[in-house]
Amino acid sequence: MKNLKLASLETAKQTVVNVAGVKIGQDLAVIAGPCSVESEAQTLETAHAVKAAGADMLRGGAFKPRTSPYAFQGLGMGGLKILAKARQETGLPIVTEVIDPRDVSWVAEFADILQIGTRNMQNFSLLKEVGRAGKPVLLKRGMHSTLEEWLNCAEYILSEGNPDVILCERGIRTFEKYTRNTLDLSAVPAIKEMTHLPIIIDPTHSTGRLSLIAPMSLAAVAAGADGLLVEVHCNPQMAMCDADQALTPDMFTNMMQRLRPLRSFMDQLPLK
């Protein structure tokens, strides 16, 4: 693809994004936490639980772009301060979404990784702004986007001087109704044929079903994904958004006990 002047394999072999010692693109990076920051108690309890289970980073939304304007939109600055406290207590780097170009500079003061959600994948003003922010960017694939469109959006960030872009496959919109979206696991090996950027999988938003999160997480590791982005809530029944697809800490712990051994096994397999 001639438009990919910075993202193509012709420019680099493999990008490794180092965030406080977590090497995304080299090691299996597991990012876990609640869909949204709802309170200090909820966030801290979940943060300590995912840390104990072996997570490498904490996710949590302070700003939530929702389908309905009446749904919970996040705590904003208050949520960012809670995330900062969780990082202080657990040592976990913070991944949080930014949705407005005007907010990038001050969200970057709190976040270790700036997340661009599926609805904003082609928000080019936002992509340029995070490209200038000096922080790693996690770029989710648009729900209706091709791989080439996705990589061109990464190119916007790279072209602003930011080399630390992490791609996140989170499912695409198809005619299937059983799952929330359709997880395109073929994107993992395909992306590795097209770009040097690391790719992680979001098994939560892609499936929307508790029973499918662990199997698809294991499948993602087997496919060669560089990491996972998983929703975990200390009390899912009380969650203010995506309650039906958040793992409990016990479920997450059980999944983690299988993920690491699988990654070790895959790393030992001989290359063709």
Buried (B, 14 or more C-beta within 10 A) or exposed (E): EEEBEBBBBEEEEEBEBEBEEBBBBBBBBBBBBBBBBBBBEBBBBBBBBBBEBBBBBBBBBBBBBEEEEEEBBBBBBEBBBBBBBBBEEBEBBBBBBBBBBEBBEEBBEBBBBBBBBBBBBBBEEBBBBBBBBEBBBBBBBBBEBEBEEBBBBBBBBBBBEBBBBBBBBBBBEEEEEEBBBBBBBEBBEBBBEBBBBBBBBBBBBBBBBBEBBBEBBBBBBBBBBBBBBBBBBBBBEEBBBBBEBBBBBEBBBBBBEEBEEBBEEEEEEEEE
